[in-house]
Every structure is written in C-alpha cells, then in structure tokens.
Amino acid sequence: MNRGVFEDLVHDLRMTLRMLQGKAAHPSAAIYDARTLQSTPQSGERAGYDGHKRPGGR
C-alpha cells in the first residue's frame, strides 16, 4: 500500500520550509529534554510523575 507517504510529505515540506527561510534543509543540532515533572492536583489520579506511566516501569 502507500505506507509512509504522509511521513514523506511532512519531511519534504519541512525541508522546503527550512530552505525558504534561508536555512539548511536538515538541522545541524537537536535538543533532547528528559525532565521528569510532577503533575498538578488538577490532573487527578491518572497522572503522577511522568504522566500516566506506572511505577516500576510495568
């Protein structure tokens, strides 16, 4: 079938937009953020640390 067509379109669009902005087609750096934040009381029981992940990685 046509698997991956949407991903290919998004990739090509991102590259085109970067080039129109005068940037390289592919970024030269990336930022990874792995912070763990406690949820707010308004989240209720469904969220604690790391959203809905269960303690112990189960």
N, C-alpha and C positions, 0 to 999 in steps of 0.2 A: 504494500500500500504506500501511502505518502507520509510515512513516519519521518519526523524530523523536519518537515517542510516549514512549519511555523518557527521552529528554533532557528533555521537557516535564514528566514526572512528577518527575524529580530536581529540576528547577528549582522546581516548585511546592512540593515537600517542603522544600527548603532555605529558601524564603521563609516557609513556615508555621512551621518550627522557629525561625527568627530572630524572628518576631513573638511566639511563645510565650515566648521568652527576654526579651521586652521591647525588642528591637532593631528597627530599621527593616527592612523587607522586603528592601531592597537595600543592600549595604555601601557606605559612603561613601569607602572608601580601599582600595588594594591594594598589596601588596608584591611586587616582582619581584626575583628573585635570579639573577644571571647569572654566578656564580662558576665558575671552572674549577679543579677539584681533580685532583691526580694520584691514580691508583688505588693500591691496596696490592699488594704482591707476590703475595698470595693470589689475586688476580683472574686472574693468568696473562696470557698474551699477548693475550687477547681484549679487554682494556681497558687503556687508557693514559690520556692526558688526554681528558676529555670522553667517557668510556666507550668505546664501540665505533666512534666516528667515525674515519674515515681522515684522515691528514694531508693538507692541501691542499684539504679540502672535497670530495673526489671521491666 
